[in-house]
């Protein structure tokens, strides 16, 4: 049984990249809202 390390790595990187992009997207949505609420 040869374990598919490369497949696991690429899948993990894909999940990581997706998570990072979602996090940045959430920050761009939440950031201005918090800014506006704070300085009203």
CORTA-V405475 format. One record per residue. N is the residue number from 1. RES is the residue in one small letter. D_LAST is the distance of its C-alpha to the last C-alpha in Angstrom with 1 decimal. Layout:
N/RES/D_LAST
N/RES/D_LAST
This chain:
1/x/61.9
2/x/59.9
3/x/56.2
4/x/53.9
5/x/51.7
6/x/50.6
7/x/49.5
8/x/47.6
9/x/46.0
10/x/45.0
11/x/43.6
12/x/41.6
13/x/40.2
14/x/39.3
15/x/37.5
16/x/35.8
17/x/34.7
18/x/33.5
19/x/31.5
20/x/30.0
21/x/29.1
22/x/27.5
23/x/25.5
24/x/24.3
25/x/23.5
26/x/21.5
27/x/19.6
28/x/18.9
29/x/17.5
30/x/15.6
31/x/14.4
32/x/12.1
33/x/10.7
34/x/10.1
35/x/8.6
36/x/6.1
37/x/5.5
38/x/5.8
39/x/3.8
40/x/0.0
